Amino acid sequence: MTQSASPSRPDAPPVLHLSGVDTAALSKPLLSGQREARWRPGLADQPLHSEIFASARDASGAGLAMALARDALSSSGSVAGEKEHALAEAEDLRQVLWVQDSRAIAMNGRPYLYGLPEEWRERLICVEANTPEDALFALEEGLKCRDLMCVIGEIAGNPRALDFTASRRLSLTAEKHGVALWLVRLEAEADLSSARMRWRARPAVSESPRWNATAPGEPMWQAELFRARSHAPGEWTLSSQDGRLCVPKPPRQSVKEAAKEPTKETGHPLEHTRNVPFKPPKHPQKRPAHSGNLVRATFGRSLAAVARG
């Protein structure tokens, strides 16, 4: 009884040994391609789980969360095709869930009805949770409900219940059911999280209204995006104008302010006009010993009389 010969194995491809420099050079284009897109207001592709770190001494966190939510929802509705336009309009009538734990309410207060966007005032559902565990449970259950337009949460500090596992559950639930979450972290440290975008927010000085300088201006925030999967980190001054999130343009310099600034040629401001009389300098310039004329002034006396006198 003869034993069949084992089939010959094909030659294995040669193993290439790359140095650390070569590996970094090969991976650099891939990494740069993933992060070359810069965030801006109005992007259609928005993540479904974001965190906003803010102070409890102001409402910058809640304000920026609402502005980001309205920007994402309006952008997704504006890019919908003609067939999905009716569906986008119907989705605008869904409810908004706002969840707070007891510490967040004590530190930052509850949402004020007339401070909310007009289209949200009749569709807001507020949930007050006693503990962070109850707040996380309400957030996760809200993300499972597709009849909600979005979910906004406020949790104070760094509770033990809000670890990476709980954050991962929120991300997976939001992506599975297609309901977006903006979680405001009040007086918290940026610990480990699976949020797709993470912001730091603080209030910025509003611009004076055009027709009434004493009236309150549009809300503005200094927003720092310090972690994102598909965007490079950056910092922006954001404003909500007519319900749209935007980057305001720098204010134009008035004519009076421009006239007060010194020019490069003279170093003096251009404040003189035709109606303003010219004022000579306070300190007169020193004149030379003679004016170039060698004849002295005699004041009616001849030179001979001057020589004799």
Buried (B, 14 or more C-beta within 10 A) or exposed (E): EEEEEEEEEEEEEEEEEEEEEEEEEEEEEEEEEEEEEEBEBBBEEBBBBBBBBBBBEBBBBBBBBBBBBBBBBBBBBEEBEEEEEEEBEEBEEBBBBBBBBBBBBEBBEEBEEEEBBEEBEEBBEEBBBEEBBBBBBBBBBBBEEEEBBBBBBBBBBBBEBBEEEBBBBBBBBBBEBEBBBBBBBBBBEBEEBBBBBBBBBBBBEEBEEEEEEEEEBEBBBBBBBEBBEBBEEEEBEBBBEEEBBBEBEEEEEEEEEEEEEEEEEEEEEEEEEEEEEEEEEEEEEEEEEEEEEEEEEEEEEEEEEEEEE
